Amino acid sequence: MKHQSLRVFFLAFLVCTSVLLQGCGEDVPVVKVDFSKRESVKVPVPEPAITYAYLPQYSHEVSYARHNPLIQYLTKETGLPMRQVFPDTFAEHVRMVQSGEIDISFSNPVVYVQLAQMGSTAFARIKEPDGRPTFRGQIIVHAQNKAIQTLKDVIGKRWMAVDPHSAGGYLYALGYFLDHGIHAHDFSEIAFAPGPGGKQEKAALAVYAGKCDVASVREGALDTVKDKINLQDIRVLAVTPEYPGWVYSARRGMDKEIVSKIAEAMFKLSMDNPTEAAILTNARTSGIIPATDSDYDAVRTLIQKVEADKITSTFPSIPLLPAQRVTHAK
């Protein structure tokens, strides 16, 4: 038995050796590598262009789909190269404007107030699809949640908001609660939609899945989840007052002639022109109109009201700094 095992091992050794020697035979060409000749690999650098960013309240796919046709139009109409960039979070959006990585910012009014403090200037704002130059927030619950029938019923419940810098998805709702005697600390928890982008969708899906009792979203945001859930399972508990619409602003130091050229192209867009109407509809607006910084004083007043509330103001400042997150009110 022992001799038989040795014989098998010896035969296997001969087979393997012959295969290996075959690979080193004279028939196999030798490849010579000349290390004296080297070529460095260059990382592709985007062509210089005016950068345009949509505050990432939705996923990057939604952001691109909604705004790319508008950017293509602006590029053609102005002759200026433009490129859309995609910050992952509201805080990153603000940082990129401050560092000059975003030239044209399309943001909500709360973020704009913050950008204005950094030198950005409002030059245009949108009209809602129904023609209103204003918009509002919605406070939503699951339709089957019998425990929440009135606004007061949210006391002691879990609230998911979109982002600390969100207008319709947080601050407008917070101001609305204050107007009805409900303070931030009356909730058992205030959490913000996790992860980058898609925050409006996440807030709506969270209330649908029962991960929170109440959520706040921008009016119109429920359309983005209509293919994922039955909207009849969502009940709008309340809507907030209206505030000026989303705003286009130019970063500090941007060439005013370039801004003026872009603004004029935006204002020319008309729902009466089928091609332009498609661009506007795709971007969820019915038109773009001029804007000035003072249009957003109502939002500044709202921020002051929230900060002045002796109970809610125990929360971190509004808008919150990027590192701040409130997960438990108590």
Order of alpha helices (4+ residues) and beta strands (2+ residues): alpha-beta-alpha-beta-alpha-beta-alpha-beta-beta-beta-beta-alpha-beta-alpha-beta-beta-beta-beta-alpha-alpha-beta-alpha
